Amino acid sequence: MIFEETAMVGARILDDPALRYPVYDFRRPAQLGREHLRRLEAAFESFARQWSSQLTAKIRVHAHVVLEAVDVVTYEEYALTLPGTTAMVTASFADRDEPCIVQFDLGTALLWVVQMMGGKSTSPPEARTFTPIELALVGHVMDGTFEHLSASLGSLLPGEPAFSGVHYNPQFLQVVSSGAAVIVARYTMRLGDAETTATVMLPASAVVDRLAETGDVGPSAHTASVTLEQVRSAPLDVTLRLAPITIGAGEVLDLAPGDLLRFPHPETKPFELVAGGVPIARATAGSRGSRLACTIITIDEETHR
C-alpha cells in the first residue's frame, strides 16, 4: 500500500504541470550566475570559520558557525524573516550609502556579555536592549567581526565595513528601499549547548557590480594546463606486488603463525608496480638506507598512452 501511494503521488506530480514545474517570479529574475553564487558561498563559509574562532576566543565558549544558504531577496522579504526584536549591527562603507548588516539573537548577544564579564550562564538571558556598557562590549566584538567579513569577501566588498550602530527592530530599520535586492547569508550558530541563527546582509548592487568587475570564474578559467596540473597532483597509492596465489577459504581460515605459503612468482621475475589498482611498471625490490625501495625496470606502455 505504501508503494502504491508513493507511485500515485509521483504520477500526479508528473501529470500536473503546476506541480512539476516551479513557478518563476519574473518580477525578481535571478541576478547571480552559478559560478558567482559558488564564489559567494565559499567567501561566506570562510567568514563562518573565522567568526567561529573569534567568538570562541572572545567569549570563552566553544562557538561553531555553519553557513546554511545564500539567497538574493528584496530587503522587505529579508526583514520579514527576522524576529520582531533582534540585534541588527550595521556597518557602513566609505563610498556608498547602503550599509551591510550582521544580525543575531539578542539573548545570544547578552550571553556573550555575561561570558566576557567572567560570568557563567547555561542559557541565553531574556532578550532586551543593550545598556551602554553592554553596547560597548558588543561593539568591540563586532569590530573584529567586520574585519573578518572584509578579509573573507575581499574584493567583493566596495570597501572595508566600519561598525556604525546597533538596531533592534527590523521593521523600523530602513537602510535601503524595501524593493531593493540584497544578498543574505544565513547561518546556524552554536554556542556551547545553545543553538540559534544569524544572518549577514549585503547590498546586492555593490556585490554584483564587483563580481562583474573581477571577471567570470566559469569553465573558461579551467584551461587544459590547469586540469593537467590537477591530475598530476592527485594522490595515488602505489603498491609492489607478487603474482597472486589462489587457495581455498578453508585454508585461509586454518592459517596460523609459522605457516608457509608458496607463491608462483619466480625469484628472477620482477614485481608488478601498481598505481590505483592498475599495473604501470615492473620493478625489483631493494633498500635505501633503513627503508625498503624498488628500482623501475620497465614501464607498461599501455598505461602511458
C-alpha positions as CSV (number, residue, x, y, z in Angstrom):
1,M,0.0,0.0,0.0
2,I,2.8,2.4,0.8
3,F,4.5,1.7,-2.6
4,E,1.2,2.3,-4.5
5,E,0.5,5.5,-2.7
6,T,4.0,6.8,-3.4
7,A,3.7,5.9,-7.1
8,M,0.3,7.7,-7.3
9,V,1.7,10.9,-5.8
10,G,4.7,10.8,-8.1
11,A,2.4,10.3,-11.2
12,R,0.2,13.2,-10.1
13,I,3.3,15.5,-9.9
14,L,4.4,14.4,-13.4
15,D,0.9,14.9,-14.8
16,D,0.2,18.3,-13.3
17,P,2.4,21.0,-14.8
18,A,1.8,23.3,-11.8
19,L,3.4,20.7,-9.6
20,R,6.1,19.5,-12.0
21,Y,7.5,22.9,-12.9
22,P,8.0,25.5,-10.1
23,V,6.6,29.0,-10.6
24,Y,9.1,31.5,-11.8
25,D,8.8,35.1,-10.4
26,F,9.5,37.4,-13.4
27,R,9.3,40.4,-11.1
28,R,12.6,39.3,-9.4
29,P,14.8,37.5,-12.0
30,A,17.9,35.7,-10.8
31,Q,20.8,38.1,-10.6
32,L,23.6,35.7,-9.7
33,G,25.0,33.0,-12.0
34,R,26.0,29.6,-10.7
35,E,29.7,30.4,-10.6
36,H,29.2,33.7,-8.9
37,L,26.9,32.1,-6.3
38,R,29.6,29.4,-5.6
39,R,32.2,32.1,-5.1
40,L,30.0,33.9,-2.6
41,E,29.2,30.7,-0.8
42,A,33.0,30.0,-0.5
43,A,33.6,33.5,0.9
44,F,30.7,33.3,3.4
45,E,32.0,29.8,4.5
46,S,35.4,31.3,5.1
47,F,33.8,34.1,7.2
48,A,31.9,31.4,9.2
49,R,35.2,29.7,10.2
50,Q,36.9,33.0,11.1
51,W,33.8,34.2,13.1
52,S,33.7,30.9,15.0
53,S,37.3,31.3,16.0
54,Q,36.8,34.9,17.0
55,L,33.8,34.2,19.2
56,T,35.5,31.2,20.8
57,A,38.5,33.4,21.8
58,K,36.4,36.5,22.9
59,I,33.6,34.9,24.9
60,R,35.5,31.8,26.1
61,V,32.8,29.4,25.0
62,H,33.2,27.0,22.1
63,A,31.4,28.6,19.1
64,H,30.5,26.9,15.8
65,V,29.0,28.8,12.9
66,V,27.8,27.0,9.8
67,L,26.6,28.5,6.5
68,E,23.1,27.2,5.6
69,A,22.2,29.2,2.5
70,V,22.9,32.3,0.3
71,D,19.9,34.0,-1.2
72,V,19.1,37.1,-3.3
73,V,15.8,38.6,-2.0
74,T,14.3,42.1,-1.5
75,Y,15.1,44.0,1.7
76,E,11.4,43.7,2.6
77,E,11.4,39.9,2.3
78,Y,14.6,39.8,4.4
79,A,13.2,42.0,7.1
80,L,10.0,39.8,7.3
81,T,12.1,36.7,8.1
82,L,13.6,38.3,11.2
83,P,12.2,38.3,14.7
84,G,10.3,41.3,15.9
85,T,13.1,42.2,18.3
86,T,16.7,41.2,17.4
87,A,20.2,42.6,17.2
88,M,21.0,44.2,13.8
89,V,24.5,45.6,13.7
90,T,25.1,47.9,10.8
91,A,28.5,48.8,9.2
92,S,29.0,51.5,6.6
93,F,31.2,51.7,3.6
94,A,33.2,54.8,2.8
95,D,31.9,55.4,-0.7
96,R,28.4,54.0,-0.5
97,D,25.2,54.9,1.3
98,E,24.0,51.3,1.7
99,P,25.4,49.6,4.7
100,C,25.8,45.9,5.4
101,I,24.1,44.1,8.4
102,V,25.1,41.3,10.7
103,Q,22.0,40.1,12.6
104,F,21.8,37.7,15.5
105,D,19.7,36.9,18.5
106,L,19.6,39.5,21.3
107,G,19.6,36.8,24.1
108,T,22.7,35.3,22.4
109,A,24.5,38.6,22.4
110,L,23.7,39.1,26.1
111,L,25.2,35.7,26.8
112,W,28.4,37.0,25.1
113,V,28.5,39.9,27.5
114,V,27.9,37.6,30.6
115,Q,30.8,35.4,29.4
116,M,33.1,38.3,28.7
117,M,32.5,39.8,32.1
118,G,33.6,36.5,33.7
119,G,30.1,35.2,34.5
120,K,28.6,31.8,33.6
121,S,25.2,31.1,32.1
122,T,23.6,27.9,30.9
123,S,21.0,29.5,28.7
124,P,20.7,32.9,26.9
125,P,19.3,35.7,29.1
126,E,15.9,37.2,28.3
127,A,16.1,39.5,25.2
128,R,16.3,43.2,25.9
129,T,18.1,46.2,24.6
130,F,21.8,46.8,25.5
131,T,23.0,49.0,28.3
132,P,25.8,51.4,27.4
133,I,28.4,49.1,28.8
134,E,26.9,46.1,27.0
135,L,26.8,48.1,23.8
136,A,30.5,48.9,24.1
137,L,31.4,45.3,24.6
138,V,29.3,44.1,21.7
139,G,30.7,46.9,19.5
140,H,34.2,45.7,20.4
141,V,33.4,42.2,19.3
142,M,31.7,43.4,16.1
143,D,34.8,45.5,15.1
144,G,36.6,42.2,14.8
145,T,33.7,40.5,13.1
146,F,33.6,43.1,10.3
147,E,37.3,42.8,9.9
148,H,36.9,39.1,9.3
149,L,34.0,39.8,6.9
150,S,36.2,42.1,4.9
151,A,39.1,39.6,4.8
152,S,36.8,36.8,3.7
153,L,34.9,38.6,0.9
154,G,37.9,40.7,-0.1
155,S,37.4,42.5,-3.5
156,L,33.7,41.6,-3.5
157,L,33.0,44.4,-1.0
158,P,33.1,48.0,-2.0
159,G,35.5,48.8,0.9
160,E,36.1,47.9,4.5
161,P,32.9,47.9,6.6
162,A,33.1,50.0,9.7
163,F,30.8,49.5,12.7
164,S,28.2,52.2,12.8
165,G,25.5,51.1,15.3
166,V,23.0,48.6,16.7
167,H,19.3,48.5,15.9
168,Y,16.6,46.3,17.5
169,N,13.5,46.4,15.2
170,P,13.9,45.2,11.6
171,Q,10.6,46.8,10.6
172,F,11.9,50.2,11.6
173,L,15.4,49.9,10.2
174,Q,15.1,51.0,6.6
175,V,18.7,51.1,5.3
176,V,17.7,50.5,1.7
177,S,14.4,50.7,-0.2
178,S,12.0,47.9,0.5
179,G,12.2,46.6,-3.1
180,A,16.0,46.7,-3.4
181,A,17.8,43.4,-3.9
182,V,20.0,42.2,-1.1
183,I,22.3,39.2,-0.7
184,V,21.6,37.3,2.5
185,A,23.8,34.6,4.0
186,R,22.0,32.5,6.7
187,Y,23.9,30.8,9.4
188,T,23.3,28.3,12.2
189,M,25.3,29.4,15.3
190,R,26.0,27.0,18.2
191,L,27.5,28.4,21.4
192,G,28.1,25.5,23.9
193,D,24.8,23.7,24.1
194,A,22.7,26.7,22.8
195,E,21.8,26.9,19.1
196,T,20.4,29.9,17.3
197,T,20.6,31.6,13.9
198,A,22.4,34.6,12.4
199,T,22.4,36.4,9.1
200,V,24.7,38.7,7.0
201,M,23.1,41.1,4.6
202,L,24.9,42.9,1.8
203,P,23.5,45.3,-0.8
204,A,23.3,43.3,-4.0
205,S,24.0,46.2,-6.3
206,A,27.5,46.7,-4.8
207,V,28.4,43.0,-4.7
208,V,27.0,42.1,-8.2
209,D,29.0,45.0,-9.7
210,R,32.2,43.8,-8.0
211,L,31.6,40.3,-9.2
212,A,31.2,41.6,-12.8
213,E,34.4,43.7,-12.5
214,T,36.5,40.8,-11.2
215,G,35.6,38.7,-14.3
216,D,33.9,35.4,-14.8
217,V,35.2,32.4,-12.9
218,G,33.4,29.9,-15.0
219,P,34.6,27.0,-17.1
220,S,36.7,29.2,-19.3
221,A,39.2,29.6,-16.5
222,H,39.8,25.9,-16.3
223,T,42.4,25.5,-19.1
224,A,44.0,22.3,-20.2
225,S,47.2,23.1,-18.3
226,V,45.3,23.6,-15.0
227,T,43.4,20.3,-15.5
228,L,46.7,18.5,-16.2
229,E,48.3,20.0,-13.2
230,Q,45.4,18.9,-11.0
231,V,45.6,15.4,-12.4
232,R,49.4,15.3,-11.8
233,S,48.9,16.3,-8.2
234,A,46.2,13.8,-7.4
235,P,47.3,11.3,-4.8
236,L,47.6,7.6,-5.8
237,D,48.5,4.5,-3.7
238,V,51.5,2.7,-5.2
239,T,52.0,-1.0,-4.4
240,L,54.7,-3.5,-5.2
241,R,53.1,-7.0,-5.5
242,L,53.9,-10.6,-6.3
243,A,52.0,-12.9,-8.6
244,P,48.8,-13.9,-6.8
245,I,48.1,-17.4,-5.4
246,T,44.6,-19.0,-5.2
247,I,43.8,-21.1,-2.2
248,G,40.6,-22.3,-0.6
249,A,38.6,-20.4,2.0
250,G,39.1,-23.3,4.4
251,E,42.9,-23.0,4.1
252,V,42.6,-19.2,4.8
253,L,40.7,-20.0,8.0
254,D,43.2,-22.5,9.1
255,L,46.2,-20.2,8.7
256,A,48.4,-19.9,11.8
257,P,51.7,-18.2,12.6
258,G,54.6,-20.1,11.1
259,D,52.7,-21.5,8.1
260,L,54.4,-21.3,4.8
261,L,52.7,-20.2,1.6
262,R,54.4,-20.7,-1.7
263,F,53.7,-18.0,-4.4
264,P,54.0,-18.8,-8.1
265,H,56.5,-16.0,-8.6
266,P,60.0,-16.9,-9.8
267,E,62.9,-15.3,-7.9
268,T,64.3,-13.8,-11.1
269,K,61.0,-12.2,-12.2
270,P,60.4,-8.5,-11.4
271,F,57.5,-7.5,-9.2
272,E,54.5,-5.6,-10.5
273,L,54.3,-1.9,-9.6
274,V,50.6,-1.0,-9.3
275,A,49.1,2.5,-9.0
276,G,45.4,2.9,-8.2
277,G,44.8,-0.8,-8.9
278,V,46.4,-0.6,-12.4
279,P,49.8,-2.2,-13.3
280,I,52.1,0.6,-14.5
281,A,55.6,-0.9,-14.4
282,R,57.9,-3.7,-13.4
283,A,60.4,-3.3,-10.6
284,T,62.9,-5.2,-8.4
285,A,62.9,-4.9,-4.6
286,G,65.8,-3.4,-2.8
287,S,66.6,-0.9,0.0
288,R,67.7,2.6,0.6
289,G,69.2,3.2,4.0
290,S,66.8,1.7,6.6
291,R,63.8,1.7,4.3
292,L,62.6,-0.7,1.5
293,A,62.7,0.6,-2.0
294,C,62.3,-0.6,-5.6
295,T,64.1,0.0,-8.9
296,I,62.0,0.5,-12.0
297,I,62.9,-2.0,-14.7
298,T,60.3,-1.5,-17.4
299,I,57.2,0.8,-18.0
300,D,53.9,-0.5,-19.2
301,E,53.4,1.5,-22.3
302,E,49.6,0.9,-22.4
303,T,49.1,3.0,-19.2
304,H,51.0,5.9,-20.7
305,R,49.1,6.4,-23.9
